[in-house]
Amino acid sequence: MSAGSAGWRAHVDAALDPRFERAFAILDALHAERQRPRAEQRASRVLWLRRELDYLLAEIDGLRAPRVPRGTR
């Protein structure tokens, strides 16, 4: 997918649900981390990003309750 079409898709998805914009940002960060040379990759960061993406997608699908922003509890 070209960068232009990826940007358009992210814009359209974000218009439907703003959480998609966060999901695409996580995917970009995950992809960037995986492109690093093996010696520079941080496995903990990859695992954290995957967990964050899984949680967000479950929230979008209605399988989890939305998180309460910090400081508002």
ChimeraX attribute file (.defattr): number of C-alpha atoms within 10 A of each C-alpha:
attribute: neighborCount
match mode: 1-to-1
recipient: residues
	/A:1	6
	/A:2	7
	/A:3	8
	/A:4	9
	/A:5	10
	/A:6	12
	/A:7	14
	/A:8	12
	/A:9	15
	/A:10	19
	/A:11	15
	/A:12	14
	/A:13	16
	/A:14	16
	/A:15	12
	/A:16	11
	/A:17	12
	/A:18	14
	/A:19	16
	/A:20	20
	/A:21	19
	/A:22	16
	/A:23	22
	/A:24	18
	/A:25	14
	/A:26	17
	/A:27	15
	/A:28	12
	/A:29	15
	/A:30	18
	/A:31	12
	/A:32	12
	/A:33	18
	/A:34	15
	/A:35	11
	/A:36	11
	/A:37	8
	/A:38	10
	/A:39	6
	/A:40	10
	/A:41	14
	/A:42	12
	/A:43	12
	/A:44	9
	/A:45	13
	/A:46	17
	/A:47	12
	/A:48	12
	/A:49	18
	/A:50	15
	/A:51	12
	/A:52	15
	/A:53	19
	/A:54	13
	/A:55	18
	/A:56	22
	/A:57	16
	/A:58	14
	/A:59	15
	/A:60	17
	/A:61	10
	/A:62	10
	/A:63	11
	/A:64	12
	/A:65	12
	/A:66	12
	/A:67	9
	/A:68	8
	/A:69	7
	/A:70	6
	/A:71	5
	/A:72	5
	/A:73	5
